Amino acid sequence: MATYRNIAYRRTDHIGCITLNRPEARNALDRAMAEEIALCCQAINEDEEIRVVLLTGTGKSFSVPDAAIESADPEIPAIAAEAIAGIKAPVIAAINGDALGSGLELALACDIRLAGENAAFGFPETSQGYVPSGGGTQRLPRIVGKGKALELILTASVIPAGEAYRIGLVNHIVPADDLEKESMALAAKLASKGPIAERYAKEAILKGLDMTLAQGLRLEADLSFLLQSTRDRTEGIKAFLEKRTPIFKGE
């Protein structure tokens, strides 16, 4: 694994943790950080031991954009968000503080979002004369619905964690001091499941959203068929019959 200056990365058992590490700049994305995120995500996809990924920030903010940097280099948000979205394993966002603009786009690129009760969310771009450019206009309506997405983006409103939970933007709210513990507990729970099945389930859901129902059902059936020949599937059945916890090896 490479050495990074703008992010931190560690692996604990089967959990990979990416930490945005520019606290002096509220973890604002710049070109260097975005490219490090992309390199790290590529390395994660090549590491067969990783079963779940956790994304969080250092300090009091998850990530708040620097408008001057992103105006000069508008590709930055997409580089980072698409890298996160391209991780094959499930990705959990542990949102430790404000997630605005491109920071919120990073969170939207994750599969499950946990937020500290102190976090706030929003897209300030229209108040500054531009639009989200890292997937915000596409992923937000898929998560909270068209009407609420239009309201949040067009008004440039910032909402607290409670409202984000109410509209389905985040899955869980936890006390700020418990966020790391709770997110790691969830990551460990996911890591205990069959890793191939987890990746296939994620693929079926995300790809299925852009398919007709018939196409999605076909994809689901194909992936289910592929799983039948894995050793993990055999282990899952055997463990069920023996009334014990399965030991999955990703095979």
C-alpha positions, 0 to 999 in steps of 0.5 A: 500500500502506498504512502499518502499525505492527504488521507490516511489508510489502515486495515484492521482484519478485513476492514479497510479504513480511509480517513480524509486527513486535511483537518486544517482545511476542513478536509476539503478536496483538492487535486492531490487528495482526490488522486490519493483517494483514487489510488487507495480505492484501486489498491483496495479493489486489488486486496482480496482480504478487504471485505468492507471499507469505512470512510471518515474524516479527521477533526470536526468536519467530514469534508467541506469544499473550498470553492476556489479550488473546485472552481479552478479544477471542477473535475476534483469532486468526480475523481474522488466520488467515482473512486469511492463508488467503484469500490467493489466491497460495501462502503460505510461513511462514518460522517463525523461532522459537516458534509457539504458539497463535494464532501456530501458527494463522497458520502453519497458514493458510499453504500451506508451512511452513519452520522454523528449527531453534530453533522450537517448536510447540504449543497451550497453550490447554487448559492455560489453560481454553479452546480454539484459536479461529483454526482450530487445531482444524480445520486441524491435523488436516487436516495431521497427522491426527486422532490427533496433533492431538488429542494436541497440543491436549488435552495442550497439549504444546510440540514442537521443530522436529524433531518437527514435521517428523516428524509433517508439521507443517512441510515443512522444517527449516533452520539458523536463520541460513539461514531467510531465505535458504532461504525466499526461495529457495523463494519465488523458485522458486514465483514462477517458475512460471505464476502462474495455474496456481499459484493454480488448483492451490492452489484445487483442492487446498484446495477438494477436501479438502472435496469428494467425490473425484468433485466434486474431480475435476470441479473439477480438470477445470474449472480445467484447462480454463480454463487452456487459454485463457491466454497462460501456457499457450501460453507454457509449451507453446512454451517446452517445445518450444523447450527454454527457460525459459518467461516467464510474465506471468500472462495 
